[in-house]
Amino acid sequence: MAPSVSTHSLLQLFLLFSLFFHSSFSARTLNDDQSTPFHYHNGPLLSGKISVNLIWYGNFKTTQRAIISDFITSLSFSGPEIQPSVATWWKTTDKYYHLVNPKRPSSSLSLSLARQILDDNYSLGKSLTGEQIVQLASMGGQSNAINVVLTAADVAVDGFCMSKCGTHGQSSSKGAHVKGKNYKFAYIWVGNSETQCPGQCAWPFHQPVYGPQSPPLVAPNNDVGMDGMVVNLASLLAGTATNPFGNGYFQGAKEAPLEAASACTGVYGRGAYPGYAGELLVDQSTGGSYNAHGANGRKYLLPALYDPSTSSCSTLV
């Protein structure tokens, strides 16, 4: 069964507001439960060169697919970078690998965009179960891969908008290379919430359903649903890298863990508090709010990541 992070608030007032942020590995703050500190549980982390395969389920425009594919490309972008960058954001995950194996700092994870599979005929219908998500994920590579299932705005998925905006887990097929051993391959699912629950899964680009109310931010790529998917996908990728099989880095119960991004729910820039994403950069031509530059001139808003070396949430701006 795919793990699902239980939901808590940045503050008690934020309990309901934070329910749907970022992932089915959803959201509490790290400081909610000091009796179960954020620590390493001795399991494997994903390491080495891993391909990211995108399985597009339903109707997505070419421009929408480019938003996600450019984001994946940006994670390990090797060209000249404008700071702050997506690649710099991702490097925070390196600190987890250094703590696990300080003698081998090169054992961290490098992600690259691989296959893109289109299923725009809705081969399994428009209402999916968790088992069908895994079935779709298995269409991607099953060795040295993370398979990402992205469902369109008109696709319902069990638990979507009720308890999660996405999830990550492991398949029943063995083959992923994790620290030299064969394990079940990792998968991620994220749904487009634009028409179903943007106030739950696309904040801060839409007015929240619960909690403190503030004007929504302008999405940096002018697409509330897709920019919301980037936020959730980013959170889940960080969780997949550092807790791929439920025994890596997390706080709390294994069945409902706080992970690298979900430990910092709702935090995107300095000074963030419930209902306020923090101090962000603003594109003067579009009004879009962002905190990271990506490939092909893209701008993205990415969640803060928990920095295990400082025991705090690390933001780019």
FENGI-V490238 format. One record per residue. RES is the residue in one letter. SS is DSSP state (A for helix, B for strand, O for the rest). PHI is phi in radians with two decimals (* if undefined). D_LAST is the distance of its C-alpha to the last C-alpha in whole Angstrom. Layout:
res=RES ss=SS phi=PHI d_last=D_LAST
res=RES ss=SS phi=PHI d_last=D_LAST
This chain:
res=M ss=O phi=* d_last=36
res=A ss=O phi=-1.21 d_last=32
res=P ss=O phi=-1.12 d_last=30
res=S ss=O phi=-2.45 d_last=29
res=V ss=O phi=-1.18 d_last=26
res=S ss=O phi=-1.17 d_last=27
res=T ss=O phi=-1.84 d_last=25
res=H ss=O phi=-2.40 d_last=24
res=S ss=O phi=-1.92 d_last=22
res=L ss=O phi=-1.13 d_last=19
res=L ss=O phi=-2.35 d_last=22
res=Q ss=A phi=-1.02 d_last=26
res=L ss=A phi=-1.06 d_last=25
res=F ss=A phi=-1.61 d_last=23
res=L ss=O phi=-0.98 d_last=25
res=L ss=O phi=-1.27 d_last=26
res=F ss=O phi=-1.05 d_last=23
res=S ss=O phi=-1.54 d_last=22
res=L ss=O phi=-0.95 d_last=25
res=F ss=O phi=-1.84 d_last=24
res=F ss=O phi=-1.20 d_last=20
res=H ss=O phi=1.41 d_last=19
res=S ss=O phi=-3.02 d_last=22
res=S ss=O phi=-1.27 d_last=26
res=F ss=O phi=-1.42 d_last=24
res=S ss=O phi=-1.53 d_last=23
res=A ss=O phi=-2.56 d_last=21
res=R ss=O phi=-2.35 d_last=21
res=T ss=B phi=-1.69 d_last=19
res=L ss=A phi=-1.07 d_last=20
res=N ss=A phi=-1.52 d_last=22
res=D ss=A phi=-1.15 d_last=24
res=D ss=O phi=-2.48 d_last=27
res=Q ss=O phi=-1.29 d_last=27
res=S ss=O phi=-1.28 d_last=30
res=T ss=O phi=-2.20 d_last=29
res=P ss=O phi=-1.16 d_last=26
res=F ss=O phi=-1.23 d_last=24
res=H ss=B phi=-2.70 d_last=26
res=Y ss=B phi=-1.54 d_last=27
res=H ss=O phi=-1.84 d_last=30
res=N ss=O phi=1.29 d_last=32
res=G ss=O phi=-1.62 d_last=32
res=P ss=O phi=-1.32 d_last=31
res=L ss=O phi=-1.82 d_last=27
res=L ss=O phi=-1.17 d_last=27
res=S ss=O phi=-2.54 d_last=27
res=G ss=B phi=1.43 d_last=28
res=K ss=B phi=-1.60 d_last=28
res=I ss=B phi=-2.11 d_last=28
res=S ss=B phi=-1.52 d_last=29
res=V ss=B phi=-1.88 d_last=27
res=N ss=B phi=-1.78 d_last=30
res=L ss=B phi=-1.82 d_last=29
res=I ss=B phi=-1.91 d_last=32
res=W ss=B phi=-1.60 d_last=32
res=Y ss=B phi=-1.93 d_last=34
res=G ss=O phi=1.82 d_last=35
res=N ss=O phi=-1.57 d_last=34
res=F ss=O phi=-2.16 d_last=31
res=K ss=O phi=-1.25 d_last=31
res=T ss=A phi=-1.01 d_last=30
res=T ss=A phi=-1.14 d_last=27
res=Q ss=A phi=-1.24 d_last=26
res=R ss=A phi=-1.10 d_last=27
res=A ss=A phi=-1.14 d_last=25
res=I ss=A phi=-1.05 d_last=21
res=I ss=A phi=-1.28 d_last=22
res=S ss=A phi=-1.12 d_last=24
res=D ss=A phi=-1.14 d_last=21
res=F ss=A phi=-1.12 d_last=18
res=I ss=A phi=-1.06 d_last=21
res=T ss=A phi=-1.04 d_last=21
res=S ss=A phi=-1.18 d_last=18
res=L ss=A phi=-1.07 d_last=17
res=S ss=O phi=-2.16 d_last=20
res=F ss=O phi=-1.10 d_last=19
res=S ss=O phi=-1.85 d_last=21
res=G ss=O phi=-1.43 d_last=21
res=P ss=O phi=-1.02 d_last=19
res=E ss=O phi=-1.98 d_last=16
res=I ss=O phi=-1.60 d_last=13
res=Q ss=O phi=-1.63 d_last=10
res=P ss=O phi=-1.27 d_last=7
res=S ss=B phi=-2.17 d_last=10
res=V ss=A phi=-1.06 d_last=12
res=A ss=A phi=-1.08 d_last=14
res=T ss=A phi=-1.14 d_last=11
res=W ss=A phi=-1.00 d_last=10
res=W ss=A phi=-1.15 d_last=14
res=K ss=A phi=-1.10 d_last=15
res=T ss=O phi=-1.03 d_last=14
res=T ss=O phi=-1.16 d_last=17
res=D ss=A phi=-1.01 d_last=19
res=K ss=A phi=-1.13 d_last=19
res=Y ss=A phi=-1.14 d_last=21
res=Y ss=A phi=-1.19 d_last=24
res=H ss=A phi=-1.14 d_last=24
res=L ss=A phi=-1.25 d_last=25
res=V ss=A phi=-1.19 d_last=27
res=N ss=O phi=-2.47 d_last=29
res=P ss=O phi=-1.09 d_last=28
res=K ss=O phi=-1.44 d_last=31
res=R ss=O phi=-2.30 d_last=29
res=P ss=A phi=-1.11 d_last=26
res=S ss=A phi=-1.43 d_last=27
res=S ss=A phi=-1.45 d_last=27
res=S ss=O phi=-1.29 d_last=24
res=L ss=B phi=-1.84 d_last=24
res=S ss=B phi=-2.11 d_last=24
res=L ss=B phi=-1.80 d_last=23
res=S ss=B phi=-2.47 d_last=25
res=L ss=B phi=-1.25 d_last=26
res=A ss=B phi=-2.05 d_last=30
res=R ss=B phi=-1.36 d_last=32
res=Q ss=B phi=-2.16 d_last=32
res=I ss=B phi=-1.94 d_last=35
res=L ss=B phi=-1.83 d_last=35
res=D ss=B phi=-2.20 d_last=37
res=D ss=O phi=-1.56 d_last=38
res=N ss=O phi=-1.75 d_last=41
res=Y ss=O phi=0.94 d_last=40
res=S ss=O phi=-1.05 d_last=42
res=L ss=O phi=-1.89 d_last=42
res=G ss=O phi=1.58 d_last=42
res=K ss=O phi=-1.89 d_last=39
res=S ss=B phi=-2.36 d_last=39
res=L ss=B phi=-1.96 d_last=38
res=T ss=O phi=-1.65 d_last=38
res=G ss=A phi=-1.07 d_last=36
res=E ss=A phi=-1.13 d_last=39
res=Q ss=A phi=-1.24 d_last=39
res=I ss=A phi=-1.08 d_last=35
res=V ss=A phi=-1.12 d_last=36
res=Q ss=A phi=-1.04 d_last=39
res=L ss=A phi=-1.16 d_last=36
res=A ss=A phi=-1.07 d_last=34
res=S ss=O phi=-1.22 d_last=37
res=M ss=O phi=-1.23 d_last=37
res=G ss=O phi=-1.45 d_last=35
res=G ss=O phi=-1.13 d_last=35
res=Q ss=O phi=-2.00 d_last=36
res=S ss=O phi=-2.40 d_last=36
res=N ss=O phi=0.94 d_last=32
res=A ss=B phi=-2.48 d_last=31
res=I ss=B phi=-2.02 d_last=28
res=N ss=B phi=-1.76 d_last=30
res=V ss=B phi=-1.92 d_last=28
res=V ss=B phi=-1.68 d_last=30
res=L ss=B phi=-2.07 d_last=28
res=T ss=B phi=-1.76 d_last=30
res=A ss=O phi=-1.25 d_last=31
res=A ss=O phi=-1.11 d_last=31
res=D ss=O phi=-1.75 d_last=34
res=V ss=O phi=-1.91 d_last=35
res=A ss=B phi=-1.64 d_last=35
res=V ss=B phi=-2.28 d_last=34
res=D ss=O phi=-0.86 d_last=35
res=G ss=O phi=1.52 d_last=33
res=F ss=B phi=-1.12 d_last=31
res=C ss=O phi=1.30 d_last=29
res=M ss=O phi=-1.74 d_last=31
res=S ss=O phi=-2.42 d_last=30
res=K ss=B phi=-2.80 d_last=27
res=C ss=O phi=-1.94 d_last=25
res=G ss=B phi=3.04 d_last=26
res=T ss=B phi=-2.73 d_last=27
res=H ss=B phi=-2.34 d_last=27
res=G ss=B phi=-2.88 d_last=30
res=Q ss=B phi=-2.35 d_last=33
res=S ss=B phi=-1.54 d_last=36
res=S ss=B phi=-1.47 d_last=40
res=S ss=B phi=-1.62 d_last=40
res=K ss=B phi=-1.45 d_last=39
res=G ss=B phi=2.62 d_last=38
res=A ss=B phi=-1.25 d_last=34
res=H ss=B phi=-1.54 d_last=34
res=V ss=B phi=-2.23 d_last=32
res=K ss=O phi=0.93 d_last=33
res=G ss=O phi=1.42 d_last=36
res=K ss=B phi=-2.09 d_last=38
res=N ss=B phi=-1.64 d_last=38
res=Y ss=B phi=-2.29 d_last=37
res=K ss=B phi=-1.10 d_last=36
res=F ss=B phi=-1.37 d_last=34
res=A ss=B phi=-1.55 d_last=30
res=Y ss=B phi=-2.43 d_last=30
res=I ss=B phi=-2.35 d_last=27
res=W ss=B phi=-2.21 d_last=28
res=V ss=B phi=-2.39 d_last=26
res=G ss=B phi=-1.84 d_last=27
res=N ss=O phi=-1.47 d_last=26
res=S ss=O phi=-1.64 d_last=26
res=E ss=O phi=-0.93 d_last=27
res=T ss=O phi=-1.79 d_last=30
res=Q ss=O phi=-1.71 d_last=31
res=C ss=O phi=-2.80 d_last=28
res=P ss=A phi=-1.10 d_last=25
res=G ss=A phi=-1.26 d_last=24
res=Q ss=A phi=-1.86 d_last=24
res=C ss=A phi=-2.04 d_last=22
res=A ss=O phi=-2.21 d_last=20
res=W ss=O phi=-1.12 d_last=18
res=P ss=O phi=-1.68 d_last=16
res=F ss=O phi=-1.59 d_last=18
res=H ss=O phi=-2.56 d_last=21
res=Q ss=O phi=-1.00 d_last=23
res=P ss=O phi=-1.26 d_last=23
res=V ss=O phi=-1.30 d_last=26
res=Y ss=O phi=-2.10 d_last=26
res=G ss=O phi=1.41 d_last=24
res=P ss=O phi=-0.99 d_last=23
res=Q ss=O phi=-1.79 d_last=23
res=S ss=O phi=-2.55 d_last=20
res=P ss=O phi=-1.04 d_last=20
res=P ss=O phi=-1.18 d_last=19
res=L ss=O phi=-1.45 d_last=16
res=V ss=B phi=-1.37 d_last=17
res=A ss=B phi=-1.16 d_last=17
res=P ss=O phi=-1.12 d_last=15
res=N ss=O phi=-1.90 d_last=19
res=N ss=O phi=1.04 d_last=21
res=D ss=O phi=-2.56 d_last=22
res=V ss=A phi=-0.98 d_last=21
res=G ss=A phi=-1.13 d_last=23
res=M ss=A phi=-1.28 d_last=22
res=D ss=A phi=-1.16 d_last=18
res=G ss=A phi=-1.14 d_last=19
res=M ss=A phi=-1.10 d_last=21
res=V ss=A phi=-1.07 d_last=18
res=V ss=A phi=-1.02 d_last=16
res=N ss=A phi=-1.19 d_last=19
res=L ss=A phi=-1.11 d_last=20
res=A ss=A phi=-1.04 d_last=17
res=S ss=A phi=-1.07 d_last=17
res=L ss=A phi=-1.25 d_last=21
res=L ss=A phi=-1.11 d_last=20
res=A ss=A phi=-1.11 d_last=18
res=G ss=A phi=-1.16 d_last=21
res=T ss=A phi=-1.12 d_last=24
res=A ss=A phi=-1.16 d_last=23
res=T ss=A phi=-1.75 d_last=23
res=N ss=O phi=-2.60 d_last=26
res=P ss=O phi=-1.22 d_last=28
res=F ss=O phi=-2.19 d_last=31
res=G ss=O phi=1.46 d_last=30
res=N ss=O phi=-2.38 d_last=31
res=G ss=O phi=-1.76 d_last=28
res=Y ss=B phi=-1.65 d_last=25
res=F ss=B phi=-2.97 d_last=24
res=Q ss=B phi=-2.06 d_last=25
res=G ss=O phi=1.59 d_last=28
res=A ss=O phi=-1.23 d_last=31
res=K ss=A phi=-1.04 d_last=31
res=E ss=A phi=-1.31 d_last=32
res=A ss=A phi=-2.54 d_last=29
res=P ss=O phi=-1.45 d_last=26
res=L ss=B phi=-1.61 d_last=23
res=E ss=O phi=-2.06 d_last=21
res=A ss=O phi=-0.96 d_last=18
res=A ss=O phi=-1.75 d_last=16
res=S ss=O phi=-1.19 d_last=18
res=A ss=O phi=-1.23 d_last=18
res=C ss=B phi=-2.16 d_last=15
res=T ss=O phi=-0.90 d_last=16
res=G ss=O phi=1.44 d_last=14
res=V ss=O phi=-1.83 d_last=11
res=Y ss=O phi=-2.22 d_last=8
res=G ss=O phi=-2.65 d_last=5
res=R ss=O phi=-1.02 d_last=6
res=G ss=O phi=1.40 d_last=10
res=A ss=O phi=-1.13 d_last=11
res=Y ss=B phi=-2.65 d_last=15
res=P ss=O phi=-0.90 d_last=18
res=G ss=O phi=1.60 d_last=18
res=Y ss=B phi=-2.27 d_last=14
res=A ss=O phi=-1.28 d_last=11
res=G ss=O phi=1.94 d_last=9
res=E ss=O phi=-1.33 d_last=7
res=L ss=O phi=-2.19 d_last=6
res=L ss=B phi=-1.45 d_last=8
res=V ss=B phi=-2.25 d_last=12
res=D ss=O phi=-1.25 d_last=14
res=Q ss=O phi=-1.16 d_last=17
res=S ss=O phi=-1.51 d_last=20
res=T ss=O phi=-2.00 d_last=19
res=G ss=O phi=1.41 d_last=17
res=G ss=B phi=-1.23 d_last=15
res=S ss=B phi=-1.63 d_last=12
res=Y ss=B phi=-2.71 d_last=9
res=N ss=O phi=-2.44 d_last=6
res=A ss=B phi=-2.61 d_last=9
res=H ss=B phi=-1.61 d_last=12
res=G ss=O phi=-2.23 d_last=15
res=A ss=A phi=-1.16 d_last=19
res=N ss=A phi=1.02 d_last=21
res=G ss=A phi=1.31 d_last=18
res=R ss=O phi=-1.23 d_last=17
res=K ss=B phi=-2.23 d_last=13
res=Y ss=B phi=-2.37 d_last=12
res=L ss=O phi=-1.86 d_last=11
res=L ss=O phi=-2.12 d_last=10
res=P ss=O phi=-1.26 d_last=11
res=A ss=O phi=-1.09 d_last=10
res=L ss=B phi=-2.01 d_last=12
res=Y ss=B phi=-1.22 d_last=14
res=D ss=B phi=-1.68 d_last=15
res=P ss=O phi=-1.20 d_last=18
res=S ss=O phi=-1.40 d_last=18
res=T ss=O phi=-2.08 d_last=17
res=S ss=O phi=0.96 d_last=18
res=S ss=B phi=-2.58 d_last=14
res=C ss=B phi=-1.43 d_last=12
res=S ss=B phi=-1.79 d_last=9
res=T ss=O phi=-1.99 d_last=6
res=L ss=O phi=-1.40 d_last=4
res=V ss=O phi=-2.30 d_last=0
